[in-house]
């Protein structure tokens, strides 16, 4: 029985939700101790992504509250962005005037990135059959614009045993996919833990992805 259990557990883990891509990179001199005040800018969105940019910012804010970092007030950041009519691109580059204003707020580091994919499919019973989220993020020094940390994580989840019913009401049966919101929460948690504690995680490829 023990051998059977060992075979089943990895399959369940892969079938439910696991990273397809999981890459973390640090600058050579990266240290969380060198970061004091972080300004979280709006994240760019992929062409088909409809999720509000504020939601990604709010989730990162929640992940970092209580950490060693002080977060610059979101209202102050929005005011600066509106005054400068600022629209950052995927590189995260900001102009000199905006950089100076962020420094006036005490920000020494910027967190930004792109939500490339946020997908969730449901069947006629309104059960989630498939979800996929792909997020890239980076930390930049305000003073120099240097990228000191970057991450790229994609997670997918797929309904298992579609259409099957539980046997004896105990085992087996249909298992709904995790939601896109849950996948995004997990990704942001992984990213936050990474640069808070300098955790360099290995790339993971899901052999069961389709």
N, C-alpha and C positions, 0 to 999 in steps of 0.2 A: 504493500500500500504506500509506503514511503517513496518508492521509486516513481510511482504513478503521480503522486502529488508534485514531485519535483519537475516533472515534465509538463504538467498542466499550468503551474503558476507562471512561468515565463510567457506562455502563450497568451494568458489572460492579460498580462501587463502590456504586451505589444498590441493586442487587439483593441484594448480600450483607448489609450492615449499615450503616445510617447514621442520624443523629439525625432524629427526627420533630419533637421539640421540644428546643431548646437555648437556655436563657435564663440569663444571669448578671447579677446586680445588686450594686452596691456602694453603701455609704453615702458621702456626699460627702467625708467626711474619712477614708475608709478608707485604711489603709496597713499592709502586712504587718509593718513595723517596730514597730508599736504592739502587736503580739500577741507574748506571751512564752510563757505556759503554757496549753495547750488541754486541756479536759476533754471527752472524747467520751462522750456519754450514749447509752443505748439508743435505737435508731430505732423509731418506731411502724411498724406494718405494716397494709397494706390488709386488708380482710375476707377475701380469698381467698389471701393470701400465707402460705405455710407455712415459708418460709426463716427460720432462727433469727436473732434480732436480733443475737446475738453475732457472726455472720458478717459483717454489714455493718460493725459496729464494728471487727472484726479487719482487714477490708479497708481501711478508712480509716486505721487505725493503721499498717498496712504502707506505705500511700501517703505517710504523713507522717514516718515514721522517717527520720532523717538530714536533715530539713529544718531551717529556722531555728527552728521551734517546738519547745518542750519539751512532751512529752505527760504529763499527770497519770496516775499508775499506776492501771490499771483496777481492781485489787483495792480500792484506797482509795475509788474512786468507787462501786463496788458496795456497800461497807460503809455509806457515807453514804446511798445511795438506800434501802437496806434499813432503816436506823435511822429514816429519815424516812417510811418506807412511801410513797416518792415515786413518783408516776405522772404524768409530764409529758404535756401534750396537744400538739396539732399546733402551737400557738403557741410552744411551748418555754418558757412561763412557769414559773418556779420560785418557791417561797415563800421568805420572808426567812431562815428558819432554814437551809434547804438552801443558799441563797446564801452565808451566812456560813461554813458548813462548807467549801464549795468554795473560798472565798477563803483559808481556813486552810491548804488544800492548795497554795495559790499560784496557783490557776487564775484567769486574768483573762478567759478566753474559753470559751464552750461551743459545741460542735459537735453538732447534732442534726438530726432530720428525719423523713421518712416514706418507707418503701418501699411505694409504692402498688400496683405490679404486678410480679410475677415469674412469668412464664409460659413454659412450654416444652412443645411438642407433638412427639410422635414417631409414626412410621408402624409398620407391621407388621414392618419390617426393623430397627426400633430406631434409625432415622436421624432426626435432628432436622429437622422440616419447618418449624417456626415458633417463634420466641422473641421475647419482648417484656419489657422492663424499664423501669419508670418510677420515678424517684427524685427527691425534693425534699430539699434540705438548707439549713441556715442556720447562721451564726455569730452568737452573741449576746455582748455584754459582760456579764460576771458582775455587775459593780457596778450597772449601770443597766437591764439587760434589753434594751437597744437592739439591734436587728438591724443588723449592719454588713456582712453579705454574705449573699446567698441565690442558690440555683441550682435550676433545674428542667430535668431532662433525661430524655427518653424515647427509647429506641432499639428498633428492631425488625429482625429478620432473618428471611428467608424462603428456603426451599429453592428453587433454580432448576433448570429443566429436569428436573422430576420425572419419573422413569421412563425417561429417555433414557440411552443408553449412549455411552461415548466412541467417536468415530470414529477408526479406525486406532490406537486405544489412546493417542491423543495429545491430541485437543482435544474440546471439547464434553462432553456427558454430564451426569449429575446432580451437583449441587453442594449438599452438606448445609448447612443453616442454621447460623449460629454459635450456641453454647449461651447460655442465659440467664446462666450464670456469667461467660462471657466478656464479654457485654454489660454486666453489672454492674461488672466490673473496669474496662472502658473508661470507663464513666460516672464512677466514683469517681476514676479517674486524671485525667479532664478537670476534675472539680470541684476536686481537690487542686491541680492546676497553676494553676487559676484564682485561688484565694485565696492561694496561696503567692507568686505573682508578679504578682497583680492583672491577670490577663488577662481582658478583657471580650470574650467571643465573641459573634458575631452569631447571631440566630435562624436556624435552618435548617429548611425544610419539605421532606420527601421526596415528590416528585411521583409516585413509584411505589408509595407505601403504599396498602394496601387495608383 
